[in-house]
Amino acid sequence: MSRYLKDEALVLKSYPLGESDRLITFLSWNRGKIVAVAKGARKTKSKLASGVDLFTHGNYQFYQGRGLALVTGVEVKDRFIYLRQDPELYPYGFYLVELADRLVPESGLCPEVCSLVLEGWRLLPEVENLPLLIRAFELKLLQSTGYSPFFEGCLQCGASQATVFSVSRGGLICPECSNERGFKVDFLLQPGTIALARVLLRLPLGRVQVVRSRHKQEQELARVTGSFLRYHLQIGPMNSLKYIDSLTR
Ligand SMILES: [Zn+2]
């Protein structure tokens, strides 16, 4: 069955294919990921050329035949050229893309994730504390894909004095429950780190600039989120994140 589709989408991956085509992975508002070929898009005169680079946001038309979908039209909304050209911003922009690509299922509605990635791309040149933006993005992305770690008190009894984070349980445990049930203590968190995680989960990503945090809390949160992603989603540290960590160390 063949059909034409229209969807708002972000370019998550874009590779040269053959002589003049591009193979693109889109994250679309209404259909999740779409892998499609943009025929002739590397020719300068192509009407698709402006809409096929990594970090492009636009309204796209696709033709879904028997094989891979084809990109048949594009109306570009934003090209985020600074993310491709600024060597400091590029790895951050790329990390947002890599993480979203790994966390989002292959199909289905994902307007929240699309909006989050788009907001992240917009914020990158404005935010001073880029590592904090990354931490906020990780938590908001986990939240919007239904995997949010729990920081609002003890998972077991609800006690507010919970400072032990159990990665396998997915959240905080109070000392009593931890002793009683013999839960593995993965992290003993500072109160400031817990407060930071709560604030980042509650605020929209666009408000990240009002959040004040200490470097130590950001690092602790990074370790918790990293372990959480590895344990629950089998997502190991990505090259872009390793590179960012080497810059901020
Ligand atoms: Zn408890």
Boltz pocket constraint, residues with backbone or C-beta under 6 A from the ligand:
constraints:
  - pocket:
      binder: B
      contacts: [[A, 154], [A, 155], [A, 156], [A, 157], [A, 158], [A, 159], [A, 173], [A, 174], [A, 175], [A, 176], [A, 177], [A, 178]]
      max_distance: 6.0
